[in-house]
Amino acid sequence: MFRRSSNTTNMEQRNDNNKNNKICFNCKRPGHFARDCRALREVKSTIRNSQNTRVTKRTQVFKHKEKKPKKKVAWSEEDETYRQTIVKCAKAFANAEQEVLSIPGTSADEDITYAVSLLNEQNRAETWPERFEPKYDLSLAESPVKEALVAGRILIEFSNLTAKLHQELNYDPYWAINETSRIFSKVRGVEYDGDNLEWYDLGECDNSMEGLYTKKCISMDSNIF
């Protein structure tokens, strides 16, 4: 059996005493050196886990963007009922438009456009009563404004149906506007000039027919009637 030297024993005792008297620079606790500190290892582990979590989240976001469906540029079978709703609305407007035009001295371009502006003013007053006051009581409207208001309400409904196509049903916005304009013109017996959308700015769309169809579809009547 080997005997441990007194020098070795004394050195170990001094090291133990030094450890007991030493305060860790990391956790400020006595009994160990900074290189042996468990708190440092725990911090590094936490940082590493946090970095891994951020990478995972970024990956998930990227994958989510990759899975975003493409915009539709043709009618899908599941939306056939909605397409029929658009056609029905266009036919309702065509009938209301004829009611307006049957009154001497009226025009779709002027009277229905004016009616739409009145409806928009009323909507603003109802939505923000603290900012806007209604100028007219539309329930008291007389002919031909009364008939024009009926057509104007249908026109706004048609605009909202168009907006839903690209805002909720994932259709390409320019395709949706062209397609509904084509349906709108065909039902009314008005020639549609194709896919020219220079007149329309999607960034300024307020979902009202005042900015959507009255500039193009309705104004074509001035050359017809």
Beta strands, then each sheet from edge to edge (+ up, - down):
end
